[in-house]
Amino acid sequence: MTEKATIIVHSGDFDKIYSAFIIGNGALAMGMDVSLYFTFFGLERLKKGKLDKGSLSKMNYFGLGKFMIKLKMKKSNVRSLEGMLSDFVELGGKILACDMTMDIMGITKDNLREEVISNFCSVGTYVKEARESVMTLFI
Amino acid sequence: MSIDTNKIKKVDCLDETCPVPLVETRKAIRKASPGDIIEVTGNHESSKIEIPMAVEALGLELLSIEEKNGNWIIRIKIPEEK
């Protein structure tokens, strides 16, 4: 059976969303199955047009820090978050959306990018997947 | 060893950084036909070490790692019967 990685994406911070996709895509590339479970502030990033709208977790300086980091990333030819997401989907990664977060934050399916979400679910699904995983992370 | 050039699938990862060389290699492997050879060219240092790790994890055959003018070329064999 293929080894599996399950990652909780709790933070909506720009840098942490990057970490989630870099690790997720790396694991897919190395032959693992990967599920990204978006919850709380992470789920905000699955709203239409919001994927790269998070602030930096440190040194954001009202957006100036993020602006500088984005410039540096462009210089270093780092792939955009949109590109990372489309790689993730192309390589067969699964994106799960927490339905409890949707309730408390008043998010409807219409607000979210349903085309990339494979499942709307709760903690039971995460535990089932994590239990089968050799790697599980909370970002 | 004679190689049918139609079977060589080239992946250009020059100036790409983490995790792109790994990801593009994996995409090419998924699209490859039995018997193909994937030839990845790049200059991201860690990927030279890590693409072979992925090749091993995927149970594929690493044909060669070549260095040329500061770039590396990695060749991967897709088995005849995938």
Backbone of each chain as ProteinMPNN parsed JSONL, in Angstrom:
{"seq_chain_A": "MTEKATIIVHSGDFDKIYSAFIIGNGALAMGMDVSLYFTFFGLERLKKGKLDKGSLSKMNYFGLGKFMIKLKMKKSNVRSLEGMLSDFVELGGKILACDMTMDIMGITKDNLREEVISNFCSVGTYVKEARESVMTLFI", "coords_chain_A": {"N_chain_A": [[0.838, -1.208, 0.0], [0.432, 2.271, -0.743], [2.383, 4.744, 0.873], [1.308, 7.318, 3.115], [0.694, 10.838, 3.601], [-0.632, 13.194, 5.813], [-1.752, 16.396, 6.225], [-2.583, 19.014, 8.341], [-3.899, 22.093, 7.599], [-3.981, 24.735, 9.3], [-3.293, 27.339, 9.699], [-3.651, 30.473, 8.027], [-1.658, 31.975, 7.118], [0.536, 33.459, 4.768], [3.222, 32.439, 4.419], [3.017, 30.009, 5.714], [1.097, 28.621, 4.306], [2.526, 28.285, 2.014], [4.517, 26.514, 3.02], [2.927, 24.264, 3.537], [2.087, 23.501, 0.95], [4.55, 23.099, -0.33], [5.654, 20.959, 1.103], [3.595, 19.109, 0.757], [3.555, 18.814, -2.081], [6.137, 17.887, -2.482], [6.022, 15.428, -1.153], [4.094, 14.104, -2.704], [5.511, 14.02, -5.092], [7.484, 12.27, -4.374], [6.2, 9.935, -4.306], [4.184, 9.489, -2.429], [0.794, 9.31, -1.101], [-1.207, 12.162, -0.558], [-3.018, 14.169, 1.718], [-4.405, 17.305, 2.248], [-5.723, 19.006, 4.877], [-7.848, 21.498, 5.265], [-8.525, 23.908, 7.658], [-10.024, 26.199, 10.063], [-8.255, 29.266, 9.964], [-6.83, 28.54, 7.795], [-8.699, 27.589, 5.988], [-9.813, 29.88, 4.953], [-8.132, 30.515, 2.893], [-8.929, 28.983, 0.829], [-11.018, 30.227, -0.225], [-12.506, 31.85, -3.04], [-10.098, 33.52, -4.967], [-8.399, 34.07, -2.813], [-6.101, 32.685, -2.182], [-3.339, 33.52, -2.075], [-3.487, 35.584, -0.316], [-2.928, 35.789, 2.367], [-1.283, 37.116, 5.354], [2.196, 37.597, 6.308], [3.552, 35.347, 8.745], [5.394, 36.308, 10.522], [7.089, 39.44, 10.877], [5.466, 40.947, 9.119], [4.795, 43.622, 8.904], [2.559, 45.377, 8.245], [2.087, 44.503, 5.678], [4.276, 45.262, 4.201], [6.484, 43.65, 4.694], [5.633, 41.253, 3.57], [5.433, 42.028, 0.936], [8.137, 42.474, 0.342], [9.151, 39.88, 0.673], [7.751, 38.583, -1.374], [8.876, 39.816, -3.587], [11.519, 38.894, -3.376], [11.044, 36.191, -3.7], [10.167, 36.097, -6.3], [12.48, 36.861, -7.609], [14.082, 34.674, -6.994], [12.807, 32.831, -8.461], [10.674, 31.307, -7.431], [7.918, 29.163, -7.455], [4.537, 30.26, -7.933], [1.817, 30.411, -5.489], [-0.601, 29.67, -6.654], [0.363, 28.138, -8.782], [1.571, 26.106, -7.319], [-0.664, 24.948, -6.138], [-2.009, 24.026, -8.397], [-0.158, 22.15, -9.323], [-0.281, 20.37, -7.173], [-2.892, 19.357, -7.332], [-2.761, 18.235, -9.886], [-0.913, 16.188, -9.448], [-2.394, 14.434, -8.052], [-3.073, 14.963, -5.398], [-5.118, 15.318, -2.43], [-7.609, 17.614, -1.394], [-9.106, 18.599, 1.503], [-11.935, 20.035, 3.067], [-12.872, 21.626, 6.049], [-15.965, 21.192, 7.456], [-17.096, 22.164, 9.794], [-15.664, 24.492, 10.364], [-16.611, 25.983, 8.241], [-19.242, 26.391, 9.034], [-18.91, 27.925, 11.465], [-17.575, 30.153, 10.567], [-19.207, 31.142, 8.729], [-18.952, 30.378, 6.046], [-19.848, 29.411, 2.811], [-20.319, 26.705, 0.417], [-20.358, 27.886, -2.041], [-18.682, 30.077, -1.697], [-16.225, 28.938, -1.784], [-13.462, 27.344, -3.561], [-14.642, 25.042, -5.164], [-13.868, 23.322, -7.173], [-11.33, 22.396, -6.622], [-11.559, 21.044, -4.302], [-11.78, 17.941, -2.752], [-13.38, 16.846, -0.85], [-15.778, 17.56, 1.658], [-15.616, 17.665, 5.073], [-15.28, 16.322, 8.498], [-13.664, 16.03, 11.74], [-13.493, 13.26, 12.077], [-12.888, 12.162, 9.602], [-10.357, 13.227, 9.223], [-8.97, 11.954, 11.351], [-9.237, 9.274, 10.626], [-7.782, 9.298, 8.229], [-5.289, 10.215, 9.152], [-4.537, 8.193, 10.821], [-3.904, 6.214, 9.057], [-1.635, 7.206, 8.048], [1.899, 7.726, 7.477], [3.091, 10.0, 7.994], [2.255, 12.926, 9.583], [1.254, 16.274, 9.88], [0.888, 19.475, 11.456], [0.076, 22.546, 10.474]], "CA_chain_A": [[0.0, 0.0, 0.0], [1.199, 3.513, -0.842], [2.5, 5.505, 2.121], [0.445, 8.494, 3.068], [0.956, 12.008, 4.449], [-1.825, 13.999, 6.074], [-1.307, 17.681, 6.772], [-3.629, 19.961, 8.708], [-3.543, 23.478, 7.284], [-4.781, 25.515, 10.244], [-2.924, 28.743, 9.534], [-3.883, 31.06, 6.706], [-0.516, 32.847, 6.817], [1.134, 33.278, 3.447], [4.41, 31.574, 4.47], [2.658, 28.656, 6.164], [0.412, 27.981, 3.168], [3.645, 27.836, 1.167], [5.11, 25.306, 3.61], [2.01, 23.129, 3.354], [2.112, 23.043, -0.443], [5.879, 22.587, -0.691], [5.783, 19.61, 1.68], [2.608, 18.261, 0.085], [3.993, 18.502, -3.438], [7.341, 17.06, -2.362], [5.609, 14.068, -0.782], [3.469, 13.513, -3.901], [6.572, 13.758, -6.071], [8.263, 11.127, -3.927], [5.391, 8.725, -4.399], [3.207, 9.296, -1.356], [-0.534, 9.918, -1.199], [-1.219, 13.314, 0.35], [-4.247, 14.918, 1.971], [-4.29, 18.572, 2.981], [-6.994, 19.233, 5.552], [-7.927, 22.946, 5.529], [-9.442, 24.234, 8.742], [-9.897, 27.554, 10.621], [-7.779, 30.343, 9.089], [-6.369, 27.919, 6.555], [-9.829, 27.447, 5.06], [-9.985, 31.187, 4.29], [-7.301, 30.558, 1.689], [-9.603, 28.246, -0.261], [-12.051, 31.085, -0.81], [-12.125, 32.312, -4.381], [-9.217, 34.689, -5.038], [-7.75, 34.382, -1.53], [-5.016, 31.742, -1.886], [-2.067, 34.169, -1.692], [-3.815, 36.849, 0.345], [-2.584, 35.768, 3.783], [-0.128, 37.94, 5.702], [3.346, 36.818, 6.801], [3.371, 34.996, 10.158], [6.318, 37.193, 11.257], [7.639, 40.564, 10.116], [4.576, 41.345, 8.018], [4.866, 45.095, 8.849], [1.404, 45.897, 7.507], [2.126, 44.105, 4.269], [5.56, 45.598, 3.572], [7.324, 42.45, 4.79], [5.158, 40.292, 2.58], [5.802, 42.579, -0.367], [9.574, 42.218, 0.166], [9.328, 38.43, 0.493], [7.264, 38.218, -2.702], [9.898, 40.261, -4.544], [12.642, 37.942, -3.277], [10.601, 34.913, -4.257], [10.122, 36.259, -7.749], [13.88, 36.855, -8.022], [14.593, 33.305, -6.872], [12.018, 31.983, -9.349], [9.831, 30.389, -6.651], [6.608, 29.01, -8.103], [3.447, 30.94, -7.216], [0.92, 29.511, -4.759], [-1.548, 29.103, -7.634], [1.09, 27.086, -9.486], [1.752, 24.994, -6.372], [-1.969, 24.297, -5.986], [-2.358, 23.246, -9.592], [0.732, 20.966, -9.287], [-0.792, 19.46, -6.144], [-4.077, 18.679, -7.885], [-2.326, 17.405, -11.027], [-0.211, 14.992, -8.961], [-3.346, 13.549, -7.374], [-3.261, 15.297, -3.98], [-6.513, 15.546, -2.043], [-7.852, 18.767, -0.539], [-10.302, 18.401, 2.315], [-12.376, 21.271, 3.709], [-13.538, 21.36, 7.327], [-17.311, 21.775, 7.378], [-17.396, 22.892, 11.031], [-15.131, 25.845, 10.164], [-17.533, 26.677, 7.337], [-20.385, 26.822, 9.856], [-18.631, 29.009, 12.423], [-17.091, 31.352, 9.887], [-20.216, 31.562, 7.753], [-18.472, 30.15, 4.679], [-20.673, 28.436, 2.081], [-19.592, 26.047, -0.686], [-20.264, 28.874, -3.13], [-17.542, 30.973, -1.448], [-14.972, 28.176, -1.884], [-13.096, 26.827, -4.881], [-15.102, 23.657, -5.101], [-13.22, 22.49, -8.2], [-10.095, 21.768, -6.119], [-11.848, 20.366, -3.033], [-12.305, 16.604, -3.033], [-14.262, 16.36, 0.198], [-16.12, 18.409, 2.808], [-15.673, 16.663, 6.129], [-15.002, 16.73, 9.867], [-12.481, 15.459, 12.392], [-13.453, 11.802, 11.907], [-12.18, 11.866, 8.352], [-8.944, 13.497, 9.47], [-8.393, 10.904, 12.207], [-9.15, 8.051, 9.82], [-6.665, 9.455, 7.295], [-4.031, 10.361, 9.903], [-4.257, 6.868, 11.347], [-3.305, 5.423, 7.969], [-0.51, 7.959, 7.498], [3.214, 7.584, 8.111], [3.559, 11.364, 8.282], [1.158, 13.865, 9.746], [1.769, 17.567, 10.326], [-0.086, 20.521, 11.774], [0.742, 23.79, 10.067]], "C_chain_A": [[0.869, 1.254, 0.0], [1.224, 4.241, 0.506], [1.755, 6.831, 1.987], [0.898, 9.589, 4.023], [-0.336, 12.792, 4.6], [-1.406, 15.275, 6.795], [-2.516, 18.552, 7.09], [-3.136, 21.357, 8.38], [-4.464, 24.369, 8.109], [-4.522, 27.002, 10.05], [-3.253, 29.217, 8.123], [-2.738, 31.979, 6.312], [0.135, 32.449, 5.498], [2.287, 32.262, 3.476], [4.042, 30.141, 4.861], [1.883, 27.898, 5.094], [1.481, 27.469, 2.189], [4.242, 26.533, 1.696], [4.232, 24.089, 3.349], [2.093, 22.599, 1.922], [3.481, 22.504, -0.857], [6.037, 21.158, -0.155], [4.822, 18.644, 0.971], [3.073, 17.848, -1.302], [5.248, 17.628, -3.437], [6.968, 15.612, -2.069], [4.934, 13.371, -1.964], [4.543, 13.116, -4.905], [7.374, 12.531, -5.688], [7.39, 9.892, -3.739], [4.401, 8.485, -3.288], [1.824, 9.784, -1.794], [-0.566, 11.064, -0.198], [-2.623, 13.901, 0.466], [-3.906, 16.186, 2.723], [-5.671, 18.88, 3.552], [-7.076, 20.691, 5.981], [-8.972, 23.245, 6.588], [-9.137, 25.639, 9.277], [-9.335, 28.561, 9.602], [-7.212, 29.804, 7.778], [-7.483, 27.867, 5.516], [-10.108, 28.75, 4.302], [-9.248, 31.238, 2.948], [-7.904, 29.758, 0.537], [-10.792, 29.014, -0.808], [-11.558, 31.577, -2.158], [-11.25, 33.568, -4.299], [-8.413, 34.991, -3.786], [-6.484, 33.565, -1.257], [-3.735, 32.445, -1.416], [-2.307, 35.469, -0.928], [-3.492, 36.866, 1.844], [-1.413, 36.695, 4.071], [1.017, 37.019, 6.145], [3.14, 36.521, 8.282], [4.283, 35.831, 11.048], [6.761, 38.312, 10.319], [6.772, 40.962, 8.922], [4.638, 42.863, 7.793], [3.785, 45.68, 7.944], [1.503, 45.615, 6.006], [3.453, 44.4, 3.588], [6.486, 44.38, 3.564], [6.938, 41.422, 3.74], [5.545, 40.731, 1.171], [7.277, 42.267, -0.669], [9.829, 40.732, -0.118], [8.879, 38.01, -0.91], [8.253, 38.64, -3.789], [11.065, 39.278, -4.59], [12.277, 36.611, -3.924], [10.601, 34.97, -5.782], [11.549, 36.176, -8.305], [14.451, 35.444, -8.008], [13.774, 32.32, -7.699], [11.208, 30.927, -8.588], [8.457, 30.342, -7.308], [5.521, 29.666, -7.25], [2.59, 29.926, -6.463], [-0.111, 28.885, -5.694], [-0.901, 27.942, -8.398], [1.265, 25.859, -8.612], [0.444, 24.219, -6.218], [-2.286, 23.464, -7.228], [-1.443, 22.025, -9.733], [0.161, 19.909, -8.338], [-1.971, 18.648, -6.684], [-3.665, 17.741, -9.03], [-1.657, 16.113, -10.564], [-1.115, 14.096, -8.105], [-3.517, 13.799, -5.89], [-4.729, 15.582, -3.686], [-6.611, 16.763, -1.144], [-9.176, 18.562, 0.176], [-10.652, 19.719, 3.002], [-13.192, 20.93, 4.944], [-14.914, 22.015, 7.332], [-17.71, 22.519, 8.65], [-16.886, 24.322, 10.941], [-16.058, 26.652, 9.264], [-18.718, 27.209, 8.12], [-20.023, 28.029, 10.707], [-18.157, 30.282, 11.729], [-18.075, 31.829, 8.813], [-19.75, 31.428, 6.31], [-19.387, 29.116, 4.006], [-19.818, 27.805, 0.975], [-19.385, 27.014, -1.846], [-19.068, 29.807, -2.964], [-16.222, 30.278, -1.768], [-14.715, 27.693, -3.308], [-13.401, 25.341, -4.926], [-14.364, 22.734, -6.071], [-11.936, 21.833, -7.69], [-10.339, 20.951, -4.844], [-12.42, 18.982, -3.307], [-13.356, 16.181, -2.023], [-14.541, 17.447, 1.24], [-16.333, 17.463, 3.979], [-15.31, 17.228, 7.494], [-13.82, 15.946, 10.428], [-12.366, 13.943, 12.176], [-12.666, 11.401, 10.67], [-10.683, 12.11, 8.525], [-8.306, 12.361, 10.277], [-8.233, 9.608, 11.42], [-7.939, 8.14, 8.887], [-5.319, 9.5, 8.019], [-3.568, 9.001, 10.422], [-3.557, 5.984, 10.317], [-2.02, 6.06, 7.461], [0.791, 7.655, 8.221], [3.758, 8.957, 8.489], [2.329, 12.232, 8.457], [1.666, 15.133, 10.413], [0.623, 18.535, 10.582], [0.584, 21.858, 11.488], [-0.179, 24.977, 10.329]], "O_chain_A": [[1.91, 1.299, 0.657], [0.204, 4.336, 1.189], [1.601, 7.377, 0.895], [1.414, 9.314, 5.106], [-1.048, 13.025, 3.623], [-0.779, 15.224, 7.853], [-3.363, 18.799, 6.232], [-2.066, 21.761, 8.836], [-5.569, 24.712, 7.688], [-5.422, 27.824, 10.217], [-3.147, 28.463, 7.156], [-2.818, 32.68, 5.304], [0.261, 31.269, 5.168], [2.326, 31.339, 2.661], [4.666, 29.182, 4.406], [1.996, 26.676, 4.987], [1.361, 26.384, 1.621], [4.449, 25.578, 0.947], [4.724, 23.021, 2.986], [2.162, 21.389, 1.708], [3.565, 21.561, -1.643], [6.496, 20.266, -0.867], [5.188, 17.518, 0.633], [2.996, 16.674, -1.664], [5.404, 16.745, -4.281], [7.523, 14.685, -2.659], [5.169, 12.187, -2.202], [4.501, 12.034, -5.491], [7.889, 11.825, -6.555], [7.795, 8.925, -3.093], [3.828, 7.399, -3.195], [1.7, 10.568, -2.735], [-0.01, 10.949, 0.895], [-3.319, 14.104, -0.529], [-3.193, 16.145, 3.726], [-6.653, 18.999, 2.819], [-6.439, 21.082, 6.959], [-10.143, 22.892, 6.447], [-8.088, 26.2, 8.964], [-9.876, 28.695, 8.504], [-7.126, 30.522, 6.782], [-7.25, 28.072, 4.324], [-10.575, 28.731, 3.163], [-9.676, 31.904, 2.006], [-7.438, 29.849, -0.599], [-11.488, 28.554, -1.714], [-10.356, 31.705, -2.391], [-11.611, 34.549, -3.649], [-7.802, 36.056, -3.691], [-5.859, 33.733, -0.21], [-3.113, 32.001, -0.45], [-1.444, 36.346, -0.894], [-3.757, 37.862, 2.517], [-0.64, 37.03, 3.174], [0.824, 35.817, 6.33], [2.604, 37.36, 9.005], [3.97, 36.04, 12.221], [6.797, 38.132, 9.102], [7.286, 41.273, 7.847], [4.548, 43.337, 6.66], [4.084, 46.394, 6.987], [1.051, 46.409, 5.181], [3.736, 43.857, 2.52], [7.174, 44.108, 2.58], [7.794, 40.803, 3.106], [5.932, 39.919, 0.331], [7.623, 41.855, -1.776], [10.601, 40.372, -1.008], [9.531, 37.192, -1.559], [8.45, 37.932, -4.777], [11.535, 38.882, -5.657], [13.093, 35.988, -4.603], [10.984, 34.014, -6.456], [11.802, 35.523, -9.318], [15.209, 35.063, -8.899], [14.015, 31.114, -7.649], [11.074, 29.793, -9.046], [7.904, 31.379, -7.674], [5.572, 29.638, -6.02], [2.626, 28.731, -6.758], [-0.455, 27.712, -5.549], [-1.526, 26.908, -8.63], [1.132, 24.725, -9.072], [0.443, 22.989, -6.173], [-2.771, 22.337, -7.122], [-1.884, 20.977, -10.206], [0.124, 18.72, -8.657], [-2.04, 17.43, -6.518], [-4.148, 16.613, -9.131], [-1.807, 15.069, -11.198], [-0.653, 13.123, -7.509], [-4.05, 12.945, -5.181], [-5.482, 16.023, -4.555], [-5.798, 16.935, -0.236], [-10.221, 18.378, -0.448], [-9.765, 20.436, 3.465], [-14.076, 20.075, 4.911], [-15.027, 23.236, 7.227], [-18.563, 23.405, 8.604], [-17.56, 25.257, 11.373], [-16.272, 27.844, 9.484], [-19.155, 28.34, 7.904], [-20.726, 29.039, 10.689], [-18.329, 31.377, 12.264], [-17.809, 32.788, 8.089], [-20.096, 32.244, 5.456], [-19.662, 28.064, 4.582], [-18.742, 28.302, 0.643], [-18.37, 26.966, -2.541], [-18.502, 30.278, -3.95], [-15.211, 30.942, -1.997], [-15.619, 27.64, -4.142], [-12.52, 24.501, -4.747], [-14.244, 21.532, -5.835], [-11.492, 20.829, -8.248], [-9.443, 20.256, -4.365], [-13.424, 18.85, -4.007], [-14.14, 15.27, -2.286], [-13.63, 18.167, 1.65], [-17.15, 16.547, 3.888], [-15.066, 18.425, 7.648], [-13.079, 15.291, 9.695], [-11.259, 13.409, 12.103], [-11.892, 10.444, 10.681], [-9.851, 11.334, 8.055], [-7.234, 11.869, 9.926], [-7.214, 8.927, 11.535], [-7.168, 7.188, 8.764], [-4.338, 8.908, 7.569], [-2.375, 8.702, 10.457], [-2.737, 5.13, 10.654], [-1.381, 5.531, 6.552], [0.798, 7.363, 9.416], [4.752, 9.069, 9.207], [1.461, 12.274, 7.586], [2.415, 15.077, 11.389], [-0.457, 18.423, 10.002], [1.533, 22.252, 12.166], [0.192, 26.118, 10.055]]}, "seq_chain_B": "MSIDTNKIKKVDCLDETCPVPLVETRKAIRKASPGDIIEVTGNHESSKIEIPMAVEALGLELLSIEEKNGNWIIRIKIPEEK", "coords_chain_B": {"N_chain_B": [[24.847, 0.582, -25.342], [21.934, 1.068, -27.118], [19.762, 3.762, -27.701], [16.481, 4.586, -28.328], [15.659, 7.611, -29.626], [13.158, 8.773, -29.665], [12.045, 7.878, -27.428], [13.049, 9.305, -25.383], [12.203, 11.559, -22.953], [12.309, 14.884, -22.371], [12.923, 17.032, -19.615], [12.988, 20.262, -18.683], [14.486, 21.915, -16.17], [16.022, 24.074, -15.6], [17.284, 26.72, -13.655], [15.099, 26.508, -12.005], [13.641, 26.226, -8.739], [13.305, 24.668, -5.45], [10.038, 23.327, -4.858], [10.145, 22.565, -7.49], [11.81, 21.106, -9.501], [11.598, 18.459, -8.553], [8.842, 18.064, -8.589], [8.205, 18.486, -11.307], [9.616, 16.395, -12.411], [8.234, 14.241, -11.365], [5.722, 14.654, -12.576], [6.396, 14.168, -15.229], [7.101, 11.481, -15.068], [4.651, 10.345, -14.459], [3.304, 10.812, -16.836], [4.699, 9.35, -18.637], [5.394, 6.721, -21.051], [5.601, 3.102, -21.055], [8.954, 2.016, -21.082], [10.047, 4.452, -21.725], [12.559, 7.065, -21.395], [13.289, 9.36, -18.954], [14.66, 12.514, -19.027], [16.081, 14.774, -17.059], [17.057, 18.106, -16.743], [18.855, 20.407, -14.795], [19.82, 22.942, -12.328], [19.525, 23.262, -9.656], [20.873, 22.656, -6.59], [20.151, 20.845, -4.378], [18.199, 19.296, -5.542], [19.535, 17.602, -7.204], [20.391, 15.626, -5.538], [18.008, 14.863, -4.426], [16.132, 14.122, -6.402], [17.103, 11.577, -7.273], [16.496, 10.264, -4.822], [13.708, 10.262, -4.879], [13.332, 8.727, -7.147], [14.233, 6.273, -6.28], [12.38, 5.791, -4.208], [10.122, 5.496, -5.74], [10.6, 3.179, -6.972], [11.943, 3.035, -9.397], [14.372, 2.923, -12.104], [17.528, 4.429, -11.888], [19.368, 5.79, -14.357], [21.588, 7.461, -14.951], [23.664, 10.126, -13.609], [24.77, 13.14, -14.589], [27.244, 15.675, -14.845], [27.445, 18.883, -16.188], [28.885, 21.782, -17.235], [28.212, 23.108, -14.807], [25.561, 22.419, -14.619], [23.21, 19.759, -13.984], [22.362, 16.531, -15.291], [19.894, 14.205, -15.154], [19.018, 10.882, -15.685], [16.262, 8.754, -16.044], [14.803, 5.579, -16.032], [11.846, 4.284, -17.309], [10.102, 1.381, -16.599], [9.547, -1.346, -18.951], [7.108, -2.657, -18.617], [4.838, -0.977, -16.899]], "CA_chain_B": [[23.387, 0.587, -25.25], [21.306, 1.956, -28.099], [18.549, 4.357, -27.139], [15.548, 5.169, -29.283], [15.537, 9.006, -29.166], [11.738, 9.107, -29.457], [11.662, 7.416, -26.083], [13.604, 10.227, -24.385], [11.314, 12.672, -22.631], [13.158, 15.874, -21.701], [12.307, 17.937, -18.65], [13.913, 21.381, -18.464], [14.284, 22.559, -14.87], [17.1, 25.053, -15.391], [16.923, 27.893, -12.847], [13.944, 26.257, -11.141], [14.049, 25.936, -7.37], [12.473, 23.746, -4.671], [10.141, 21.892, -5.129], [9.748, 22.406, -8.9], [12.443, 19.997, -10.231], [11.03, 17.199, -8.068], [7.447, 18.006, -9.037], [8.169, 18.326, -12.767], [10.084, 15.028, -12.675], [7.106, 13.341, -11.049], [4.705, 14.827, -13.621], [6.891, 13.487, -16.433], [7.035, 10.035, -14.812], [3.229, 9.969, -14.559], [2.852, 10.882, -18.231], [5.572, 8.543, -19.494], [4.946, 5.402, -21.516], [6.572, 2.055, -20.732], [10.171, 2.025, -21.885], [10.57, 5.821, -21.893], [13.635, 7.544, -20.521], [13.074, 10.751, -18.568], [15.942, 13.205, -18.897], [15.835, 16.043, -16.366], [18.217, 18.989, -16.656], [18.634, 21.488, -13.836], [21.001, 23.425, -11.604], [19.214, 23.39, -8.227], [21.796, 21.687, -5.984], [19.533, 19.777, -3.575], [17.403, 18.41, -6.399], [20.441, 16.583, -7.766], [20.413, 14.55, -4.539], [16.66, 14.45, -4.035], [15.439, 13.408, -7.49], [17.416, 10.148, -7.119], [15.756, 9.699, -3.675], [12.342, 10.015, -5.348], [13.414, 7.612, -8.105], [14.338, 5.055, -5.469], [11.1, 5.598, -3.52], [9.121, 5.086, -6.732], [11.0, 1.866, -7.488], [12.376, 3.145, -10.793], [15.812, 2.746, -12.301], [18.306, 5.631, -12.175], [20.368, 5.389, -15.358], [22.835, 8.225, -14.812], [23.688, 11.524, -13.174], [25.898, 13.71, -15.319], [27.46, 17.104, -14.574], [27.913, 19.564, -17.392], [28.913, 23.251, -17.105], [27.476, 23.56, -13.619], [24.21, 21.855, -14.607], [23.178, 18.298, -13.882], [21.393, 15.829, -16.134], [19.543, 12.934, -14.514], [18.221, 10.037, -16.585], [15.456, 7.773, -15.308], [14.197, 4.598, -16.943], [10.503, 3.775, -16.991], [10.137, -0.03, -17.015], [8.745, -1.707, -20.127], [5.748, -2.872, -18.121], [4.68, -0.127, -15.705]], "C_chain_B": [[22.812, 1.545, -26.3], [19.982, 2.465, -27.533], [17.735, 4.969, -28.266], [15.256, 6.608, -28.826], [14.077, 9.438, -28.98], [11.281, 8.766, -28.045], [12.198, 8.343, -24.998], [12.667, 11.406, -24.187], [12.099, 13.683, -21.804], [12.356, 16.774, -20.782], [13.321, 19.035, -18.339], [13.59, 22.055, -17.134], [15.404, 23.555, -14.576], [16.547, 26.284, -14.685], [15.634, 27.724, -12.041], [14.453, 25.892, -9.75], [13.023, 25.018, -6.703], [11.012, 24.173, -4.688], [9.964, 21.563, -6.618], [10.462, 21.25, -9.626], [11.873, 18.623, -9.849], [9.624, 17.005, -8.638], [7.371, 17.772, -10.551], [8.658, 16.926, -13.169], [8.941, 14.043, -12.466], [6.004, 13.431, -12.103], [5.113, 14.046, -14.869], [6.803, 11.973, -16.272], [5.591, 9.561, -14.968], [2.747, 9.922, -16.001], [3.602, 9.91, -19.14], [4.912, 7.235, -19.925], [6.004, 4.383, -21.119], [7.774, 2.124, -21.673], [10.762, 3.41, -22.109], [11.768, 6.071, -20.984], [13.366, 9.021, -20.233], [14.445, 11.382, -18.372], [15.696, 14.6, -18.313], [17.129, 16.846, -16.315], [17.908, 20.112, -15.676], [19.928, 21.958, -13.211], [20.7, 23.69, -10.127], [19.933, 22.258, -7.493], [21.095, 20.525, -5.266], [18.765, 18.792, -4.446], [18.253, 17.311, -7.025], [20.507, 15.371, -6.834], [19.005, 13.968, -4.367], [15.87, 13.764, -5.147], [15.812, 11.921, -7.448], [16.713, 9.488, -5.927], [14.329, 9.355, -4.101], [12.319, 8.815, -6.294], [13.455, 6.28, -7.35], [12.999, 4.741, -4.795], [10.025, 5.085, -4.483], [9.467, 3.736, -7.363], [11.412, 1.897, -8.953], [13.894, 3.02, -10.88], [16.47, 4.079, -12.657], [19.415, 5.235, -13.151], [21.675, 6.135, -15.173], [22.592, 9.594, -14.209], [24.95, 12.121, -13.786], [26.014, 15.184, -14.958], [28.011, 17.747, -15.831], [27.786, 21.07, -17.212], [28.077, 23.765, -15.931], [26.034, 23.088, -13.574], [24.302, 20.344, -14.385], [22.117, 17.735, -14.829], [21.153, 14.468, -15.496], [18.675, 12.139, -15.484], [17.56, 8.911, -15.796], [14.77, 6.855, -16.314], [12.82, 4.18, -16.431], [10.464, 2.325, -17.47], [9.233, -0.3, -18.218], [7.29, -1.945, -19.727], [5.59, -2.092, -16.834], [3.735, -0.744, -14.704]], "O_chain_B": [[23.188, 2.716, -26.34], [19.194, 1.707, -26.967], [18.24, 5.768, -29.055], [14.671, 6.809, -27.761], [13.796, 10.365, -28.22], [10.285, 9.286, -27.543], [11.849, 8.194, -23.827], [12.374, 12.153, -25.121], [12.507, 13.391, -20.68], [11.26, 17.22, -21.12], [14.39, 18.762, -17.794], [12.545, 22.689, -16.99], [15.691, 23.84, -13.414], [15.501, 26.82, -15.051], [15.134, 28.687, -11.46], [15.538, 25.331, -9.594], [12.017, 24.642, -7.305], [10.769, 25.37, -4.532], [9.668, 20.422, -6.971], [9.794, 20.473, -10.309], [11.692, 17.749, -10.698], [9.271, 15.922, -9.105], [6.573, 16.96, -11.019], [8.176, 16.348, -14.143], [8.713, 13.141, -13.273], [5.42, 12.417, -12.484], [4.298, 13.358, -15.484], [6.471, 11.262, -17.22], [5.339, 8.501, -15.542], [1.896, 9.107, -16.356], [3.191, 9.674, -20.276], [4.009, 6.72, -19.265], [7.158, 4.737, -20.876], [7.629, 2.27, -22.887], [11.87, 3.528, -22.631], [11.966, 5.404, -19.968], [13.233, 9.829, -21.152], [15.286, 10.853, -17.645], [15.173, 15.487, -18.988], [18.17, 16.337, -15.897], [16.828, 20.701, -15.718], [21.003, 21.444, -13.519], [21.523, 24.276, -9.423], [19.664, 21.079, -7.719], [21.406, 19.36, -5.515], [18.687, 17.604, -4.135], [17.757, 16.229, -7.338], [20.661, 14.236, -7.286], [18.829, 12.763, -4.188], [15.025, 12.914, -4.866], [14.927, 11.074, -7.574], [16.367, 8.308, -5.987], [13.8, 8.304, -3.74], [11.405, 7.992, -6.247], [12.806, 5.306, -7.73], [12.537, 3.6, -4.8], [9.132, 4.334, -4.089], [8.714, 3.216, -8.187], [11.253, 0.909, -9.669], [14.597, 3.013, -9.87], [16.047, 4.769, -13.585], [20.294, 4.442, -12.812], [22.749, 5.536, -15.228], [21.495, 10.148, -14.278], [26.06, 11.655, -13.525], [25.005, 15.866, -14.783], [28.928, 17.222, -16.462], [26.675, 21.577, -17.051], [27.333, 24.736, -16.06], [25.342, 23.332, -12.585], [25.356, 19.741, -14.581], [21.114, 18.384, -15.122], [22.081, 13.679, -15.319], [17.711, 12.666, -16.039], [18.196, 8.218, -15.001], [14.226, 7.311, -17.32], [12.659, 3.78, -15.278], [10.763, 2.06, -18.634], [8.275, 0.433, -18.465], [6.364, -1.498, -20.404], [6.131, -2.476, -15.797], [3.491, -0.162, -13.647]]}, "name": "protein", "num_of_chains": 2, "seq": "MTEKATIIVHSGDFDKIYSAFIIGNGALAMGMDVSLYFTFFGLERLKKGKLDKGSLSKMNYFGLGKFMIKLKMKKSNVRSLEGMLSDFVELGGKILACDMTMDIMGITKDNLREEVISNFCSVGTYVKEARESVMTLFIMSIDTNKIKKVDCLDETCPVPLVETRKAIRKASPGDIIEVTGNHESSKIEIPMAVEALGLELLSIEEKNGNWIIRIKIPEEK"}
